[in-house]
């Protein structure tokens, strides 16, 4: 049965309508995977001599065990944001004489073969070999390496449990932040020394290999808990019965001042506030607004004026970037219906433009207190805001005409990469890199003021020629209309 499941997934991968369109991004991700494998391999080779040099009076193995707590926290956070349970299309299988336990075991077993579980081995194995070469007992080293492998699998299954419960909350990333942040704080303020607890545990396993049974039992317990959670949800009608909630409706009267695009703005605002995935765009505003506080208070960045424009673009354009890059994929669930209505496509796009432009203005105004760190910062943010409105709004709308990925709005919001394709990667070049390059070059050759004024002038030109740009963008969307309808109908 497992062989049949593998065969079905293989066919699904190659027969998918999006296979050719996603091939480029898969190749890119393959290169990224190779890059990280090399990094971990180099780390595993140099770790022993590096620790020996930094801590000449201590055993490198004991020193490394003392840092494993931070690795566990980092791995857990990284997996939560980037690793998803490798589900397969199980509903067609539920009408066949296949045991649900077989399907669940396959899904969980497949997760154990994740890239995230193999990556640490490229550091663990070279370090373990180095220990054996340096006359550490081979049997004890192998048990220690096995303990690290089991810990990796424990993190793997613990991540899925956290994801399962956090998906039910509005801010789905809040539980993992509270959990890891709380553990780090307890350790940092010496309330509970988790570094000593984890370090002593691995030292104990190294010295008494029989203790390996403890992480094995933990792993079995987490596997069974995951099995129970998944099996409970494995029904044909799973997800059909939803909790009934009263909708907090608003007539959004203020949008009527925008004329014929008001109905589209109202739909967009309701879509943003009523769905998990789009609601994350609102919460990201706080991150963008406070982004400068990570850099500006530090003296290191006070003289790096070329960096101001990047923070300005990101801070004033966080909604533009986070929401705009998935236009019109936000509407992919009913895009066919939308396109069958008697509406002007230009009005539809102008509503998106207006929302993004308003967000830039609001974020700039809220970010005015950054003047506390110097007038240059406020000037750079103003230049970035004008550039965002005049250039980046049009660039991101134009890039949206190439979107071919469907988005399920009901899915988990935080760091959900469904709908992400090559377009979302490439669009970052004109959005962020181009203004930074222009600003840095003019700042170096001429002055800070001229660099800011140049970006302002570019933004003003975009605003002046807004109508012509929108007509060109609309024509591009109309040209791709039926391709997008076909792509949004695909489930893969």
Secondary structure, DSSP 8 states (H G I E B T S, - for coil): -HHHHHHHHHHHHHH-TTHHHHHHHHHHHHHHHHHHHHHHHHHHHHHHHHHHHHTTTS-HHHHHHHHHHHHHHHHHHHHHHH--------GGGGGSS--HHHHHHHHHHHHHT-HHHHHTHHHHHHHHHHHHHTT--HHHHHHHHHHHHHHHHHHHHHHHHHHHHHTTSSSTTHHHHHHHHHHHHHHHTTSS-HHHHHHHHHHHHHH-GGGHHHHHHHHHHHHHHHHHHHHHH-STTTTTS-----------GGGGGGGGGHHHHHHHHHHHHHSHHHHHHHHHHHHHHTGGGGTTTSGGGTS-THHHHHHHHHHHSHHHHHHHTTTTGGGGGGHHHHHTSS--HHHHHHHHHHHHHHHHHHHHHHTGGGGGG-HHHHHHHHHHHHHIIIIIHHHHHHHHTT------TTS--TT--TT--HHHHHHHIIIIIHHHHHHHHHHHHT-HHHHHHHHHHHHHHHHHTHHHHHHHHHHHHHHHHHHHHHHHT---
